[in-house]
């Protein structure tokens, strides 16, 4: 028999109405946070970042595709990975449904990784995705936006990620089991896997000038995980005891 509280419909409704007030407050708070994001100062981008794309070489301004706003998802796919990060893959499963709507609302959505373009293209084909995905290669872009780090930084403990130093599970030695597991799923080892991190950065272009407006990392991209938004409303919630999810084409495999 379930150990969960059982109630009458009337008792349930009373509890639900109490929760509704908390949900409304969360919505209002979320709207306020969105406004504060939009009010952040802008930082002019003068560095000539270059990317390899399906159409050839491109600048950061080119990634806007004629639109005034650009959202970049920093996808964990380092140059030494054999496949993309399972976590980032779960997030990216929702991109194709959004990219067309964003594009028609003056916003370009592009994923950026350090892996060579050929690797990205092959993995993209495997996953059945169509959203734009470009390679930053050996350039500074990933490092400047704090989603890629050097072995020296890792060795010296000077990795600054999510606006703090050495505060993430990827910085722990020895690596936690989920990190080891995900690294293996990417065909690499935990220290190499941890050199790249997930995040989201936003840019705007006005009068031919590109500005950086916002970046977020770790749980800051949580709301982009479509599956987690569903699970948060399921009776047992996320109900996690470890790294349970797989790439969408790996479920049911031994």
MDAnalysis code that builds the backbone (N, CA, C; Angstrom):
import MDAnalysis as mda
import numpy as np

u = mda.Universe.empty(762, n_residues=254, atom_resindex=np.repeat(np.arange(254), 3), trajectory=True)
u.add_TopologyAttr("name", ["N", "CA", "C"] * 254)
u.add_TopologyAttr("resid", np.arange(1, 255))
u.add_TopologyAttr("resname", ["UNK", "UNK", "UNK", "UNK", "UNK", "UNK", "UNK", "UNK", "UNK", "UNK", "UNK", "UNK", "UNK", "UNK", "UNK", "UNK", "UNK", "UNK", "UNK", "UNK", "UNK", "UNK", "UNK", "UNK", "UNK", "UNK", "UNK", "UNK", "UNK", "UNK", "UNK", "UNK", "UNK", "UNK", "UNK", "UNK", "UNK", "UNK", "UNK", "UNK", "UNK", "UNK", "UNK", "UNK", "UNK", "UNK", "UNK", "UNK", "UNK", "UNK", "UNK", "UNK", "UNK", "UNK", "UNK", "UNK", "UNK", "UNK", "UNK", "UNK", "UNK", "UNK", "UNK", "UNK", "UNK", "UNK", "UNK", "UNK", "UNK", "UNK", "UNK", "UNK", "UNK", "UNK", "UNK", "UNK", "UNK", "UNK", "UNK", "UNK", "UNK", "UNK", "UNK", "UNK", "UNK", "UNK", "UNK", "UNK", "UNK", "UNK", "UNK", "UNK", "UNK", "UNK", "UNK", "UNK", "UNK", "UNK", "UNK", "UNK", "UNK", "UNK", "UNK", "UNK", "UNK", "UNK", "UNK", "UNK", "UNK", "UNK", "UNK", "UNK", "UNK", "UNK", "UNK", "UNK", "UNK", "UNK", "UNK", "UNK", "UNK", "UNK", "UNK", "UNK", "UNK", "UNK", "UNK", "UNK", "UNK", "UNK", "UNK", "UNK", "UNK", "UNK", "UNK", "UNK", "UNK", "UNK", "UNK", "UNK", "UNK", "UNK", "UNK", "UNK", "UNK", "UNK", "UNK", "UNK", "UNK", "UNK", "UNK", "UNK", "UNK", "UNK", "UNK", "UNK", "UNK", "UNK", "UNK", "UNK", "UNK", "UNK", "UNK", "UNK", "UNK", "UNK", "UNK", "UNK", "UNK", "UNK", "UNK", "UNK", "UNK", "UNK", "UNK", "UNK", "UNK", "UNK", "UNK", "UNK", "UNK", "UNK", "UNK", "UNK", "UNK", "UNK", "UNK", "UNK", "UNK", "UNK", "UNK", "UNK", "UNK", "UNK", "UNK", "UNK", "UNK", "UNK", "UNK", "UNK", "UNK", "UNK", "UNK", "UNK", "UNK", "UNK", "UNK", "UNK", "UNK", "UNK", "UNK", "UNK", "UNK", "UNK", "UNK", "UNK", "UNK", "UNK", "UNK", "UNK", "UNK", "UNK", "UNK", "UNK", "UNK", "UNK", "UNK", "UNK", "UNK", "UNK", "UNK", "UNK", "UNK", "UNK", "UNK", "UNK", "UNK", "UNK", "UNK", "UNK", "UNK", "UNK", "UNK", "UNK", "UNK", "UNK", "UNK", "UNK", "UNK", "UNK", "UNK", "UNK", "UNK", "UNK"])
u.atoms.positions = np.array([
    [0.849, -1.197, 0.000],
    [0.000, 0.000, 0.000],
    [0.884, 1.246, 0.000],
    [0.440, 2.284, -0.713],
    [1.214, 3.510, -0.798],
    [1.357, 4.175, 0.565],
    [2.534, 4.807, 0.780],
    [2.775, 5.547, 2.010],
    [2.421, 7.015, 1.840],
    [1.993, 7.381, 0.603],
    [1.671, 8.777, 0.333],
    [0.321, 9.137, 0.953],
    [0.151, 10.407, 1.310],
    [-1.112, 10.871, 1.894],
    [-2.274, 10.670, 0.908],
    [-3.364, 10.141, 1.394],
    [-4.581, 9.959, 0.597],
    [-5.636, 10.907, 1.149],
    [-6.380, 11.567, 0.250],
    [-7.346, 12.580, 0.689],
    [-8.626, 12.474, -0.121],
    [-9.656, 13.164, 0.362],
    [-10.887, 13.305, -0.410],
    [-10.660, 14.336, -1.496],
    [-11.575, 14.396, -2.471],
    [-11.450, 15.396, -3.533],
    [-11.467, 16.808, -2.943],
    [-12.290, 17.046, -1.933],
    [-12.348, 18.363, -1.310],
    [-11.047, 18.727, -0.625],
    [-10.448, 17.779, 0.073],
    [-9.166, 18.022, 0.744],
    [-8.067, 18.274, -0.284],
    [-8.123, 17.493, -1.378],
    [-7.141, 17.698, -2.446],
    [-7.260, 19.105, -3.034],
    [-8.505, 19.546, -3.284],
    [-8.729, 20.854, -3.882],
    [-8.198, 21.966, -2.986],
    [-8.407, 21.842, -1.691],
    [-7.901, 22.853, -0.755],
    [-6.377, 22.933, -0.825],
    [-5.730, 21.769, -0.833],
    [-4.273, 21.750, -0.929],
    [-3.809, 22.286, -2.286],
    [-4.544, 21.936, -3.341],
    [-4.164, 22.394, -4.688],
    [-4.268, 23.896, -4.807],
    [-5.292, 24.505, -4.229],
    [-5.454, 25.955, -4.293],
    [-4.330, 26.663, -3.541],
    [-3.863, 26.046, -2.442],
    [-2.718, 26.612, -1.734],
    [-1.465, 26.571, -2.583],
    [-1.281, 25.455, -3.274],
    [-0.134, 25.338, -4.166],
    [-0.241, 26.312, -5.330],
    [-1.467, 26.563, -5.818],
    [-1.669, 27.475, -6.934],
    [-1.135, 28.864, -6.613],
    [-1.348, 29.321, -5.396],
    [-0.834, 30.636, -5.006],
    [0.689, 30.658, -5.076],
    [1.330, 29.574, -4.634],
    [2.788, 29.497, -4.702],
    [3.256, 29.464, -6.154],
    [2.519, 28.753, -7.022],
    [2.874, 28.705, -8.436],
    [2.735, 30.075, -9.091],
    [1.687, 30.797, -8.732],
    [1.504, 32.145, -9.282],
    [2.638, 33.073, -8.843],
    [3.054, 32.932, -7.592],
    [4.155, 33.748, -7.090],
    [5.450, 33.415, -7.832],
    [5.662, 32.124, -8.092],
    [6.842, 31.721, -8.850],
    [6.807, 32.301, -10.260],
    [5.636, 32.326, -10.891],
    [5.496, 32.902, -12.220],
    [5.822, 34.392, -12.201],
    [5.301, 35.091, -11.205],
    [5.596, 36.525, -11.091],
    [7.089, 36.756, -10.871],
    [7.694, 35.912, -10.046],
    [9.130, 36.039, -9.780],
    [9.933, 35.745, -11.045],
    [9.492, 34.752, -11.810],
    [10.173, 34.423, -13.058],
    [10.086, 35.581, -14.047],
    [8.932, 36.233, -14.119],
    [8.779, 37.400, -14.996],
    [9.714, 38.524, -14.569],
    [9.861, 38.693, -13.263],
    [10.747, 39.734, -12.744],
    [12.211, 39.416, -13.077],
    [12.601, 38.153, -12.966],
    [13.965, 37.759, -13.310],
    [14.231, 37.958, -14.801],
    [13.235, 37.670, -15.641],
    [13.392, 37.884, -17.080],
    [13.614, 39.368, -17.368],
    [12.880, 40.218, -16.667],
    [13.059, 41.664, -16.859],
    [14.460, 42.092, -16.442],
    [14.958, 41.543, -15.336],
    [16.292, 41.900, -14.864],
    [17.374, 41.405, -15.815],
    [17.158, 40.242, -16.434],
    [18.106, 39.771, -17.448],
    [18.186, 40.782, -18.586],
    [17.036, 41.260, -19.026],
    [16.986, 42.195, -20.150],
    [17.593, 43.548, -19.800],
    [17.667, 43.859, -18.514],
    [18.222, 45.138, -18.076],
    [19.719, 45.089, -17.818],
    [20.327, 43.891, -17.921],
    [21.770, 43.802, -17.727],
    [22.493, 44.694, -18.737],
    [23.620, 45.278, -18.349],
    [24.399, 46.060, -19.323],
    [24.955, 45.159, -20.412],
    [25.239, 45.743, -21.560],
    [25.789, 45.000, -22.687],
    [27.296, 45.197, -22.755],
    [28.008, 44.184, -23.235],
    [29.458, 44.255, -23.401],
    [29.779, 44.111, -24.886],
    [30.420, 45.117, -25.429],
    [30.759, 45.106, -26.854],
    [31.766, 43.997, -27.159],
    [31.526, 43.261, -28.254],
    [32.422, 42.199, -28.699],
    [33.267, 42.729, -29.853],
    [34.563, 42.857, -29.602],
    [35.465, 43.350, -30.645],
    [36.348, 42.255, -31.222],
    [36.455, 41.123, -30.523],
    [37.296, 40.035, -31.005],
    [36.639, 39.371, -32.227],
    [37.477, 38.987, -33.170],
    [36.977, 38.372, -34.411],
    [36.889, 36.855, -34.237],
    [35.825, 36.405, -33.604],
    [35.625, 34.965, -33.434],
    [35.263, 34.348, -34.790],
    [35.807, 33.166, -35.043],
    [35.524, 32.477, -36.295],
    [34.966, 31.080, -36.008],
    [34.085, 30.643, -36.890],
    [33.406, 29.357, -36.721],
    [33.375, 28.605, -38.042],
    [33.383, 27.283, -37.953],
    [33.175, 26.436, -39.122],
    [31.701, 26.047, -39.138],
    [31.020, 26.318, -40.245],
    [29.600, 26.031, -40.364],
    [29.344, 25.181, -41.606],
    [28.134, 24.725, -41.752],
    [27.765, 23.931, -42.935],
    [27.941, 24.741, -44.218],
    [27.904, 26.078, -44.076],
    [28.021, 26.951, -45.248],
    [29.438, 27.487, -45.430],
    [30.370, 27.080, -44.551],
    [31.745, 27.574, -44.637],
    [32.109, 28.385, -43.404],
    [33.217, 29.127, -43.499],
    [33.670, 29.939, -42.380],
    [32.689, 31.066, -42.082],
    [32.569, 31.423, -40.795],
    [31.621, 32.470, -40.408],
    [32.147, 33.221, -39.191],
    [31.698, 34.456, -39.075],
    [31.996, 35.278, -37.902],
    [30.850, 35.151, -36.911],
    [31.025, 35.718, -35.720],
    [29.934, 35.713, -34.748],
    [28.733, 36.471, -35.299],
    [28.985, 37.580, -35.987],
    [27.886, 38.347, -36.577],
    [27.128, 37.529, -37.617],
    [27.838, 36.687, -38.356],
    [27.190, 35.850, -39.367],
    [26.192, 34.873, -38.741],
    [26.464, 34.436, -37.514],
    [25.589, 33.454, -36.868],
    [24.201, 34.013, -36.590],
    [24.063, 35.330, -36.600],
    [22.749, 35.943, -36.393],
    [21.808, 35.658, -37.560],
    [22.355, 35.357, -38.725],
    [21.523, 35.056, -39.884],
    [20.583, 36.187, -40.252],
    [21.030, 37.423, -40.093],
    [20.209, 38.585, -40.431],
    [19.275, 39.032, -39.321],
    [19.261, 38.337, -38.207],
    [18.388, 38.712, -37.079],
    [19.169, 39.569, -36.096],
    [18.465, 40.209, -35.174],
    [19.139, 41.116, -34.250],
    [19.549, 40.448, -32.947],
    [19.052, 39.221, -32.700],
    [19.348, 38.521, -31.447],
    [19.865, 37.120, -31.738],
    [20.791, 36.674, -30.895],
    [21.401, 35.360, -31.062],
    [21.478, 34.654, -29.713],
    [20.981, 33.435, -29.663],
    [21.124, 32.581, -28.489],
    [22.062, 31.435, -28.850],
    [23.120, 31.277, -28.075],
    [24.109, 30.221, -28.308],
    [24.018, 29.201, -27.186],
    [23.752, 27.949, -27.562],
    [23.826, 26.879, -26.584],
    [25.217, 26.266, -26.669],
    [25.934, 26.316, -25.553],
    [27.277, 25.752, -25.483],
    [27.154, 24.243, -25.231],
    [27.241, 23.487, -26.290],
    [27.032, 22.039, -26.268],
    [28.353, 21.345, -25.931],
    [28.342, 20.475, -24.909],
    [29.546, 19.754, -24.516],
    [29.910, 18.702, -25.562],
    [30.831, 19.050, -26.412],
    [31.362, 18.108, -27.403],
    [32.788, 18.565, -27.675],
    [33.713, 18.110, -26.811],
    [35.106, 18.502, -26.956],
    [35.754, 17.844, -28.153],
    [36.902, 18.335, -28.575],
    [37.569, 17.792, -29.764],
    [37.962, 16.329, -29.618],
    [38.128, 15.856, -28.368],
    [38.530, 14.464, -28.154],
    [37.358, 13.550, -27.811],
    [36.138, 14.086, -27.794],
    [34.963, 13.240, -27.574],
    [34.687, 12.417, -28.837],
    [34.124, 11.234, -28.634],
    [33.659, 10.431, -29.767],
    [32.189, 10.697, -30.058],
    [31.457, 11.261, -29.071],
    [30.031, 11.568, -29.226],
    [29.688, 12.717, -28.285],
    [28.568, 13.363, -28.554],
    [28.151, 14.489, -27.736],
    [27.706, 14.072, -26.345],
    [27.787, 15.002, -25.399],
    [27.384, 14.746, -24.022],
    [25.918, 14.311, -23.961],
    [25.602, 13.243, -23.204],
    [24.207, 12.811, -23.086],
    [23.290, 13.870, -22.494],
    [23.794, 14.640, -21.519],
    [22.971, 15.699, -20.924],
    [22.635, 16.762, -21.957],
    [23.653, 17.243, -22.651],
    [23.413, 18.247, -23.688],
    [22.520, 17.680, -24.793],
    [22.670, 16.395, -25.069],
    [21.837, 15.774, -26.098],
    [20.378, 15.773, -25.683],
    [20.120, 15.537, -24.384],
    [18.744, 15.566, -23.902],
    [18.158, 16.973, -24.011],
    [18.971, 17.980, -23.713],
    [18.522, 19.369, -23.871],
    [18.234, 19.663, -25.345],
    [19.177, 19.274, -26.214],
    [19.083, 19.605, -27.635],
    [17.941, 18.894, -28.347],
    [17.425, 17.826, -27.755],
    [16.289, 17.143, -28.375],
    [15.096, 18.073, -28.564],
    [15.044, 19.152, -27.805],
    [13.924, 20.083, -27.929],
    [14.179, 21.276, -28.834],
    [15.371, 21.381, -29.397],
    [15.716, 22.577, -30.161],
    [14.956, 22.711, -31.485],
    [14.806, 21.596, -32.210],
    [14.201, 21.681, -33.539],
    [12.782, 22.244, -33.491],
    [12.072, 21.959, -32.409],
    [10.712, 22.468, -32.307],
    [10.647, 23.949, -32.015],
    [11.748, 24.520, -31.486],
    [11.753, 25.934, -31.105],
    [12.443, 26.827, -32.113],
    [13.433, 26.289, -32.835],
    [14.282, 27.147, -33.655],
    [13.496, 27.904, -34.720],
    [12.484, 27.270, -35.313],
    [11.711, 27.951, -36.362],
    [10.873, 29.081, -35.784],
    [10.324, 28.876, -34.586],
    [9.539, 29.940, -33.954],
    [10.439, 31.116, -33.567],
    [11.601, 30.815, -33.014],
    [12.537, 31.877, -32.638],
    [13.000, 32.648, -33.870],
    [13.287, 31.913, -34.944],
    [13.764, 32.560, -36.166],
    [12.740, 33.537, -36.716],
    [11.472, 33.243, -36.492],
    [10.421, 34.137, -36.972],
    [10.025, 35.176, -35.931],
    [10.831, 35.254, -34.878],
    [10.638, 36.295, -33.862],
    [11.956, 37.025, -33.628],
    [12.775, 37.102, -34.684],
    [14.016, 37.883, -34.683],
    [15.094, 37.302, -33.765],
    [15.067, 35.989, -33.524],
    [16.069, 35.353, -32.664],
    [16.652, 34.132, -33.373],
    [17.980, 34.098, -33.511],
    [18.663, 32.925, -34.055],
    [19.117, 32.046, -32.899],
    [18.946, 30.734, -33.046],
    [19.410, 29.763, -32.068],
    [20.459, 28.880, -32.724],
    [21.652, 28.851, -32.133],
    [22.768, 28.098, -32.694],
    [23.483, 27.363, -31.566],
    [23.871, 26.119, -31.797],
    [24.724, 25.396, -30.859],
    [26.172, 25.555, -31.304],
    [27.061, 25.652, -30.322],
    [28.490, 25.801, -30.597],
    [29.260, 24.788, -29.760],
    [30.196, 24.083, -30.396],
    [31.061, 23.124, -29.705],
    [32.471, 23.242, -30.272],
    [33.445, 22.696, -29.534],
    [34.836, 22.739, -29.996],
    [35.192, 21.591, -30.933],
    [34.390, 20.530, -30.947],
    [34.705, 19.393, -31.819],
    [34.726, 19.832, -33.281],
    [35.506, 19.163, -34.110],
    [35.526, 19.494, -35.538],
    [34.130, 19.380, -36.150],
    [33.881, 20.188, -37.157],
    [32.555, 20.229, -37.775],
    [32.119, 18.864, -38.283],
    [33.031, 18.084, -38.835],
    [32.655, 16.763, -39.360],
    [32.087, 15.873, -38.265],
    [32.643, 15.945, -37.061],
    [32.114, 15.164, -35.935],
    [30.712, 15.638, -35.570],
    [30.535, 16.950, -35.540],
    [29.226, 17.504, -35.203],
    [28.188, 17.100, -36.236],
    [28.559, 17.166, -37.501],
    [27.625, 16.811, -38.562],
    [27.214, 15.343, -38.476],
    [28.180, 14.469, -38.208],
    [27.877, 13.036, -38.120],
    [26.971, 12.754, -36.930],
    [27.236, 13.388, -35.804],
    [26.419, 13.162, -34.609],
    [25.025, 13.758, -34.798],
    [24.969, 14.899, -35.425],
    [23.688, 15.546, -35.719],
    [22.827, 14.649, -36.605],
    [23.448, 14.028, -37.589],
    [22.714, 13.106, -38.460],
    [22.229, 11.898, -37.667],
    [23.082, 11.374, -36.795],
    [22.692, 10.232, -35.963],
    [21.470, 10.573, -35.108],
    [21.470, 11.770, -34.530],
    [20.385, 12.181, -33.638],
    [19.132, 12.642, -34.389],
    [19.267, 12.891, -35.685],
    [18.124, 13.343, -36.472],
    [17.775, 14.797, -36.264],
    [18.754, 15.594, -35.883],
    [18.523, 17.021, -35.618],
    [18.754, 17.862, -36.871],
    [18.125, 19.034, -36.906],
    [18.311, 19.952, -38.037],
    [18.743, 21.346, -37.603],
    [18.756, 21.632, -36.299],
    [19.111, 22.987, -35.839],
    [20.565, 23.324, -36.206],
    [20.898, 24.609, -36.342],
    [22.266, 24.998, -36.689],
    [23.253, 24.633, -35.576],
    [24.375, 24.031, -35.973],
    [25.403, 23.618, -35.014],
    [26.749, 23.889, -35.663],
    [27.563, 24.692, -35.023],
    [28.828, 25.104, -35.611],
    [29.982, 24.763, -34.675],
    [31.178, 24.729, -35.251],
    [32.382, 24.428, -34.491],
    [33.196, 25.697, -34.251],
    [33.599, 25.882, -33.006],
    [34.494, 27.003, -32.687],
    [35.944, 26.566, -32.764],
    [36.165, 25.263, -32.998],
    [37.515, 24.742, -33.221],
    [38.502, 25.110, -32.124],
    [39.667, 25.586, -32.553],
    [40.728, 25.948, -31.618],
    [40.662, 27.418, -31.210],
    [39.577, 28.094, -31.572],
    [39.467, 29.513, -31.264],
    [39.209, 29.796, -29.793],
    [39.088, 31.080, -29.477],
    [38.947, 31.526, -28.089],
    [37.508, 31.548, -27.596],
    [36.543, 31.367, -28.478],
    [35.149, 31.612, -28.118],
    [34.727, 30.838, -26.873],
    [34.910, 29.532, -26.861],
    [34.478, 28.724, -25.712],
    [35.219, 29.091, -24.440],
    [36.491, 29.421, -24.568],
    [37.282, 29.784, -23.401],
    [36.877, 31.152, -22.862],
    [36.624, 32.092, -23.761],
    [36.246, 33.440, -23.330],
    [34.883, 33.469, -22.650],
    [34.008, 32.524, -23.024],
    [32.684, 32.492, -22.412],
    [32.560, 31.385, -21.361],
    [33.738, 30.953, -20.866],
    [33.834, 30.115, -19.663],
    [33.090, 28.787, -19.753],
    [33.169, 28.151, -20.923],
    [32.604, 26.807, -21.064],
    [33.656, 25.791, -21.502],
    [34.882, 26.242, -21.739],
    [35.992, 25.341, -22.026],
    [37.210, 25.805, -21.236],
    [38.045, 24.820, -20.846],
    [39.169, 25.122, -19.975],
    [40.385, 24.323, -20.406],
    [41.561, 24.780, -19.997],
    [42.794, 24.103, -20.362],
    [43.157, 23.056, -19.308],
    [44.019, 22.132, -19.697],
    [44.502, 21.142, -18.737],
    [45.266, 21.816, -17.608],
    [45.951, 22.923, -17.920],
    [46.690, 23.650, -16.881],
    [45.728, 24.223, -15.848],
    [44.624, 24.809, -16.285],
    [43.621, 25.320, -15.347],
    [43.073, 24.197, -14.473],
    [42.819, 23.068, -15.095],
    [42.288, 21.923, -14.365],
    [43.308, 21.433, -13.325],
    [44.559, 21.368, -13.730],
    [45.633, 20.883, -12.858],
    [45.864, 21.829, -11.679],
    [45.766, 23.131, -11.944],
    [46.046, 24.142, -10.925],
    [44.814, 24.507, -10.090],
    [43.652, 23.947, -10.457],
    [42.433, 24.263, -9.717],
    [41.942, 25.672, -9.943],
    [42.180, 26.222, -11.141],
    [41.782, 27.599, -11.434],
    [40.650, 27.673, -12.454],
    [39.848, 26.619, -12.522],
    [38.681, 26.620, -13.411],
    [37.588, 27.490, -12.791],
    [37.228, 28.574, -13.462],
    [36.133, 29.440, -13.025],
    [34.914, 29.160, -13.891],
    [33.950, 28.468, -13.319],
    [32.748, 28.074, -14.058],
    [31.521, 28.425, -13.235],
    [30.516, 28.965, -13.897],
    [29.294, 29.426, -13.228],
    [29.612, 30.499, -12.186],
    [30.571, 31.367, -12.547],
    [30.911, 32.539, -11.736],
    [31.501, 32.190, -10.382],
    [32.093, 30.999, -10.276],
    [32.790, 30.637, -9.055],
    [33.905, 29.656, -9.402],
    [34.858, 29.513, -8.501],
    [36.006, 28.652, -8.764],
    [35.822, 27.277, -8.151],
    [36.066, 26.252, -8.986],
    [36.099, 24.859, -8.524],
    [34.877, 24.494, -7.690],
    [33.700, 24.872, -8.169],
    [32.504, 24.605, -7.385],
    [31.531, 23.634, -8.016],
    [31.964, 22.939, -9.056],
    [31.051, 22.059, -9.789],
    [31.473, 20.599, -9.635],
    [30.523, 19.698, -9.869],
    [30.817, 18.267, -9.777],
    [31.928, 17.864, -10.741],
    [32.042, 18.563, -11.864],
    [33.085, 18.250, -12.838],
    [34.473, 18.616, -12.329],
    [34.545, 19.367, -11.228],
    [35.839, 19.757, -10.664],
    [36.299, 18.826, -9.544],
    [35.455, 17.893, -9.146],
    [35.774, 17.010, -8.022],
    [36.737, 15.906, -8.456],
    [37.719, 15.635, -7.609],
    [38.668, 14.542, -7.839],
    [38.693, 13.632, -6.605],
    [38.498, 12.314, -6.766],
    [38.171, 11.638, -8.034],
    [36.765, 11.978, -8.491],
    [36.535, 11.851, -9.778],
    [35.257, 12.245, -10.366],
    [34.117, 11.386, -9.831],
    [32.959, 11.999, -9.568],
    [31.779, 11.231, -9.150],
    [31.376, 10.229, -10.235],
    [30.695, 9.179, -9.840],
    [30.325, 8.113, -10.760],
    [29.536, 8.601, -11.980],
    [28.532, 9.503, -11.810],
    [27.818, 9.966, -13.010],
    [28.729, 10.652, -14.023],
    [29.744, 11.389, -13.538],
    [30.684, 12.046, -14.446],
    [31.509, 10.994, -15.186],
    [31.966, 9.997, -14.460],
    [32.722, 8.901, -15.085],
    [31.859, 8.198, -16.132],
    [30.604, 7.973, -15.788],
    [29.687, 7.274, -16.696],
    [29.437, 8.087, -17.957],
    [29.165, 9.384, -17.811],
    [28.907, 10.212, -18.986],
    [30.165, 10.370, -19.840],
    [31.316, 10.461, -19.182],
    [32.569, 10.553, -19.936],
    [32.746, 9.314, -20.807],
    [32.485, 8.140, -20.222],
    [32.604, 6.896, -20.983],
    [31.620, 6.863, -22.145],
    [30.420, 7.411, -21.935],
    [29.423, 7.459, -23.005],
    [29.851, 8.382, -24.136],
    [30.808, 9.260, -23.841],
    [31.348, 10.162, -24.867],
    [32.664, 9.632, -25.431],
    [33.063, 8.429, -24.985],
    [34.276, 7.825, -25.500],
    [35.543, 8.436, -24.955],
    [35.467, 8.984, -23.734],
    [36.648, 9.610, -23.157],
    [36.687, 9.342, -21.659],
    [37.577, 10.020, -20.960],
    [37.714, 9.856, -19.512],
    [37.290, 11.146, -18.828],
    [36.998, 11.050, -17.534],
    [36.422, 12.179, -16.800],
    [37.225, 13.475, -16.908],
    [38.556, 13.468, -16.733],
    [39.292, 14.735, -16.825],
    [39.161, 15.419, -18.181],
    [39.142, 14.625, -19.250],
    [38.987, 15.199, -20.597],
    [37.552, 15.675, -20.798],
    [36.619, 14.875, -20.354],
    [35.194, 15.248, -20.441],
    [34.943, 16.583, -19.753],
    [35.601, 16.809, -18.609],
    [35.346, 17.998, -17.793],
    [35.972, 19.274, -18.344],
    [36.748, 19.177, -19.410],
    [37.346, 20.379, -20.000],
    [36.315, 21.219, -20.735],
    [35.164, 20.643, -21.042],
    [34.083, 21.376, -21.698],
    [32.850, 21.325, -20.816],
    [32.055, 22.408, -20.810],
    [30.909, 22.524, -19.918],
    [29.702, 23.084, -20.688],
    [28.484, 22.873, -20.173],
    [27.293, 23.406, -20.837],
    [27.000, 24.844, -20.414],
    [26.266, 25.540, -21.235],
    [25.852, 26.899, -20.904],
    [25.024, 27.508, -22.017],
    [24.554, 28.701, -21.758],
    [23.776, 29.467, -22.734],
    [24.267, 30.903, -22.708],
    [24.554, 31.453, -23.864],
    [24.956, 32.861, -23.964],
    [24.065, 33.588, -24.959],
    [23.774, 34.839, -24.641],
    [22.900, 35.652, -25.494],
    [23.666, 36.862, -26.017],
    [23.355, 37.225, -27.264],
    [24.011, 38.345, -27.924],
    [22.959, 39.170, -28.665],
    [23.287, 40.440, -28.878],
    [22.416, 41.319, -29.656],
    [23.287, 42.081, -30.647],
    [22.695, 42.428, -31.782],
    [23.432, 43.182, -32.808],
    [22.673, 44.456, -33.128],
    [23.333, 45.578, -32.933],
    [22.741, 46.881, -33.238],
    [23.744, 47.734, -33.988],
    [23.307, 48.321, -35.106],
    [24.160, 49.199, -35.926],
    [25.477, 48.517, -36.294],
    [25.396, 47.204, -36.570],
    [26.564, 46.468, -37.009],
    [27.507, 46.039, -35.897],
    [27.160, 46.348, -34.652],
    [28.010, 45.996, -33.514],
    [27.354, 44.866, -32.729],
    [28.148, 43.859, -32.348],
    [27.648, 42.733, -31.566],
    [27.985, 42.950, -30.092],
    [27.001, 42.705, -29.243],
    [27.184, 42.833, -27.799],
    [26.802, 41.527, -27.106],
    [27.544, 41.201, -26.065],
    [27.196, 40.074, -25.198],
    [26.256, 40.605, -24.129],
    [25.127, 39.925, -23.913],
    [24.119, 40.428, -22.973],
    [23.921, 39.544, -21.751],
    [24.188, 38.222, -21.877],
    [23.824, 37.312, -20.785],
    [24.472, 35.957, -21.002],
    [24.875, 35.307, -19.910],
    [25.316, 33.911, -19.957],
    [24.856, 33.212, -18.685],
    [24.520, 31.939, -18.802],
    [24.121, 31.145, -17.647],
    [24.652, 29.735, -17.817],
    [24.808, 29.036, -16.697],
    [25.441, 27.726, -16.716],
    [24.746, 26.782, -15.728],
    [25.145, 25.533, -15.702],
    [24.640, 24.488, -14.805],
    [23.111, 24.538, -14.714],
    [22.560, 24.752, -13.507],
    [21.106, 24.759, -13.346],
    [20.444, 25.934, -14.048],
    [21.246, 26.870, -14.529],
    [20.695, 27.996, -15.282],
    [20.106, 27.580, -16.615],
    [20.503, 26.401, -17.125],
    [19.917, 25.901, -18.372],
    [18.867, 24.831, -18.094],
    [18.548, 24.640, -16.817],
    [17.624, 23.585, -16.411],
    [16.273, 23.691, -17.118],
    [15.777, 24.904, -17.278],
    [14.448, 25.076, -17.871],
    [14.420, 24.736, -19.354],
    [15.591, 24.565, -19.976],
    [15.642, 24.172, -21.381],
    [15.463, 22.668, -21.560],
    [15.581, 21.909, -20.478],
    [15.422, 20.458, -20.550],
    [13.946, 20.132, -20.569],
    [13.407, 19.904, -21.737],
    [11.977, 19.636, -21.850],
    [11.521, 18.473, -20.985],
    [12.319, 17.399, -20.925],
    [11.900, 16.216, -20.171],
    [11.784, 16.520, -18.684],
    [12.655, 17.403, -18.174],
    [12.600, 17.716, -16.753],
    [11.378, 18.570, -16.413],
    [10.950, 19.409, -17.340],
    [9.749, 20.197, -17.078],
    [8.526, 19.280, -16.963],
    [8.509, 18.219, -17.742],
    [7.442, 17.227, -17.624],
    [7.570, 16.452, -16.314],
    [8.785, 16.009, -15.998],
    [8.979, 15.216, -14.779],
    [8.637, 16.007, -13.517],
    [8.894, 17.316, -13.533],
    [8.580, 18.138, -12.363],
    [7.084, 18.184, -12.083],
    [6.291, 17.769, -13.049],
    [4.834, 17.757, -12.882],
    [4.290, 16.337, -12.775],
    [5.171, 15.360, -12.853],
    [4.772, 13.957, -12.695],
    [4.661, 13.619, -11.199],
    [3.863, 12.629, -10.834],
    [3.629, 12.310, -9.419],
    [4.897, 12.067, -8.609],
    [5.899, 11.437, -9.207],
    [7.126, 11.135, -8.459],
    [8.278, 12.084, -8.787],
    [7.991, 13.135, -9.555],
    [9.015, 14.126, -9.851],
    [10.189, 13.544, -10.620],
    [11.359, 14.082, -10.384],
    [12.551, 13.630, -11.114],
    [13.012, 12.258, -10.631],
    [12.820, 11.966, -9.380],
    [13.003, 10.596, -8.868],
    [14.326, 9.993, -9.322],
    [15.401, 10.747, -9.169],
    [16.699, 10.335, -9.688],
    [17.569, 9.696, -8.612],
    [18.254, 8.652, -8.969],
    [19.235, 8.036, -8.083],
    [20.601, 7.970, -8.746],
    [20.735, 8.601, -9.886],
    [21.988, 8.588, -10.624],
    [21.741, 9.057, -12.043],
    [22.711, 8.825, -12.904],
    [22.585, 9.232, -14.309],
    [21.721, 8.211, -15.040],
    [20.425, 8.437, -15.025],
    [19.475, 7.444, -15.549],
    [19.203, 7.570, -17.033],
    [19.341, 8.766, -17.594],
    [18.900, 8.937, -18.979],
    [20.014, 8.619, -19.973],
    [19.588, 8.385, -21.200],
    [20.484, 8.037, -22.296],
    [20.181, 8.937, -23.486],
    [20.993, 8.846, -24.513],
    [20.626, 9.491, -25.773],
    [19.355, 8.811, -26.273],
    [18.547, 9.554, -27.024],
    [17.229, 9.014, -27.358],
    [17.272, 7.757, -28.216],
    [18.399, 7.494, -28.887],
    [18.474, 6.269, -29.698],
    [19.129, 5.107, -28.946],
    [19.383, 5.294, -27.635],
    [20.060, 4.252, -26.868],
    [19.141, 3.527, -25.890],
    [17.933, 4.002, -25.711],
    [17.023, 3.313, -24.796],
    [16.683, 1.934, -25.353],
    [16.655, 0.963, -24.464],
    [16.318, -0.388, -24.873],
    [17.509, -1.205, -25.346],
    [18.671, -0.535, -25.455],
    [19.872, -1.261, -25.864],
    [20.548, -1.853, -24.636],
    [21.223, -2.949, -24.820],
    [21.932, -3.606, -23.707],
    [23.093, -2.737, -23.259],
])
